[in-house]
C-alpha cells in the first residue's frame, strides 16, 4: 500500500514539475510586453517635460537676457525746470532784471565702457542659468533612471520570490505526503511552512522598496509612476570609453556654468578698471528773462551749456579696493571650477570601475552560478524524492537558488544604475 502511494506521489511531482517548467518559460521568455506598460524612454520624456526647476532656470535666463539689453543703455536724461531770483515782496517777475525761468536737459555718461561691460556681465549671468538648467535636467534624468531601475528590481524580485513561494507550497504538499506514509517526520513539514513564511516576509520588504521607489519617481511622472513597467530590462544609451569621458569633462554643464560665473566676475574686473576713468555729464539750458531794459526793449533770452567731470584722484580707498575685490572673486570661482573637475574625474573613475566589475559579476552569474544553482536544486529535489537527502538539504538548495537569482537581478540592476550615473557624467550642452 505504501509503494502505491509513493508511486502516485512521484507521478504528481513529475506532472507538477513539467507544469512549473512551462510557467517559468512563459515568465522568462516573454518578448511582447503589454502596450500600456511604462517604458524607461517614456519616463525620461516625462521627466524632461516636468522638471519645473530646470524650466525656472531657463525662465531666469530669459529674464537676464532682457535685463542685459537694458543694462547696456544710458540713463534717462534729466530735465530741470525752475524759476530763479523771483522777488518775494511783490512777486512781480518784471521788476527785477535778474529774474529768470530756466529749462534744461542733462545727460550723464558713465566712466569708460562701463555700460558695455555691465551688459556683458548680465548676459554671462543668464548663460550661467542656462547651464544650470542643463545640469538640472541631466541630474533629473539620472534620478529617473535609477528610481525606474529600483522599481524594476523590486517588481522582478517579487516575481522571483513568488516562484519560490509556489515551489515551497508544493514542497509542503510533498512533505505532508511523505509524513503520512511515514517516510519523514513532522519537522520537514514545519520547515517547509517556515520557509513559506520567510518568503512572504521577503515579498513585503520588496513591496516596501517598490513603493518607496515609485514615490520618488512620481516627482516627475506624477501618477504614471504607479503604472506597470515593461517586462523587458530597461535599455540605456551606450557609454563612451573612460578616458574619453575624462577628456570631455570641461564640456559638462556644471563646469560650463562655472565658466560663465568666471566670465561674469571677469566683466566685474573690467568694470572696476573703468572706474579709474572720468565720468561725464553734459547739459544745455534755456533761460527766459523777464521785464524790459532801461531803454524799453525786452531783455534777451539766454542759453547755458554745462559740463561736469568726475575726478578719480583718490583711488586707494575705492577704485583700488573694488578692483582687488573683483580679482579675488575671479580667483575664488576658478578654484571652485578646478575642484568640480577633480570631483567629476573622481566620479568617472569610481563609476566606471563599478560598472566594469558589476559586468564581470553579471557574466559570472549568467554563465556559471545560475545554471549551477538550477542544477543543484533539481538534483536535490530528485535526491529528496528518492530518500537520499533530508529536507534541510533540499530547502537549502532551493533558498540558495533563490538568493542567486535575486543577486543576479540586483547586480544587473546596479550595473545599469552605474551606467546611468556615467551617462550623467557624459552630459554635454543640449541643443
Protein Blocks (a to p, Z undefined) as FASTA:
>chain_A
ZZmmmmmmmmmmmmmmmmmmmmmmmmmmccbdcfkbccfklmmmmmmmmmmklmmmmmmm
mmmmmmmmmmmpccddddddddehiafklopaklpmkbccdddddddddehjllmmmmmm
mmmmmmmmmmmmmmmmmmmmmmmmmmmmmmmmmmmmmmmmmmmmmmmmmmmmmmmmmmmn
opacfklmmmmmmmmmmmmmmmmmmmmmmmmmmmmmmmmnmmmlmpccdfbdcddddddd
fklmmmmmmmpmklmmmmmmmmmmmmmmmmmmmmmpccddddddddddedjdfkopacdd
dddddddddddfblmlmmmmmmmmmmmmmmmmmmmmmmmmmmmmmmmmmmmmmmmmmmmm
mmmmmmmmmmmmmmmmmmmmmmmmnomacfklmmmmmmmmmmmmmmmmmmmmmmmmmmmm
mmmmmpccdZZ
